[in-house]
Amino acid sequence: MEVKVGIRNVAREVAVETNATAAELEASLGDAIAGNGVFTLADDKGRKVLIPAAQVAYVDLGVENARPVGFGALNS
């Protein structure tokens, strides 16, 4: 799923492709905000993005299980 995070006073948003579900991300963000901590996003390649929870302006959760676009083998 693609996740876009807007950060206060930053012109560009952070976009991450992750294997986490929307429910997991929502819980993680809620915990980070409640504890005034860090919102951590792990992408599908193992890298992590750390964002201070107090600076998160918005989170746009993309569609889970998006259908890939491209040419595939067709079974006849």
C-alpha positions as CSV (number, residue, x, y, z in Angstrom):
1,M,0.0,0.0,0.0
2,E,1.2,3.5,-0.7
3,V,1.2,5.9,2.2
4,K,1.7,9.6,1.9
5,V,2.5,11.7,4.9
6,G,2.3,15.5,5.0
7,I,4.7,17.2,7.5
8,R,4.1,20.6,8.9
9,N,6.2,23.4,7.4
10,V,7.6,21.1,4.7
11,A,6.5,21.6,1.1
12,R,6.9,18.0,-0.1
13,E,5.1,15.0,1.3
14,V,6.8,11.7,2.2
15,A,5.6,8.8,0.1
16,V,6.3,5.2,1.2
17,E,5.3,1.8,-0.3
18,T,4.7,-0.5,2.7
19,N,3.4,-4.0,3.4
20,A,1.6,-2.8,6.6
21,T,-2.2,-2.7,6.7
22,A,-4.2,0.4,7.2
23,A,-5.2,-0.7,10.7
24,E,-1.6,-1.3,11.7
25,L,-0.6,2.2,10.4
26,E,-3.5,3.9,12.1
27,A,-2.7,2.2,15.4
28,S,1.0,3.1,15.1
29,L,0.2,6.7,14.4
30,G,-2.3,6.8,17.3
31,D,0.3,5.4,19.7
32,A,3.0,7.9,18.5
33,I,0.7,10.9,18.9
34,A,-0.6,9.8,22.3
35,G,3.0,9.2,23.6
36,N,4.4,12.4,21.8
37,G,6.8,10.0,20.1
38,V,8.0,9.1,16.6
39,F,5.8,7.7,13.8
40,T,7.7,5.0,12.1
41,L,7.0,3.8,8.6
42,A,8.8,0.7,7.2
43,D,8.8,0.4,3.4
44,D,8.6,-2.9,1.5
45,K,12.4,-3.0,1.1
46,G,13.2,-2.8,4.8
47,R,14.0,0.9,5.1
48,K,12.5,3.0,7.8
49,V,11.2,6.6,7.8
50,L,10.9,8.3,11.2
51,I,8.7,11.3,11.6
52,P,8.0,13.2,14.8
53,A,4.4,12.6,15.5
54,A,3.8,16.2,16.6
55,Q,4.8,17.4,13.1
56,V,2.4,15.1,11.1
57,A,-0.1,17.2,9.2
58,Y,-2.0,14.4,7.4
59,V,-1.6,10.7,6.4
60,D,-3.1,9.5,3.1
61,L,-3.5,5.7,3.2
62,G,-3.7,4.3,-0.3
63,V,-5.6,1.2,-1.4
64,E,-4.6,-2.1,0.1
65,N,-3.9,-4.8,-2.5
66,A,-3.8,-2.5,-5.4
67,R,-3.8,-4.3,-8.7
68,P,-0.5,-4.0,-10.5
69,V,-0.5,-2.5,-13.9
70,G,1.5,-4.0,-16.8
71,F,1.6,-6.9,-19.2
72,G,1.2,-10.4,-17.8
73,A,1.0,-13.9,-19.2
74,L,-2.5,-14.8,-20.2
75,N,-3.5,-18.4,-19.8
76,S,-5.3,-19.7,-22.9
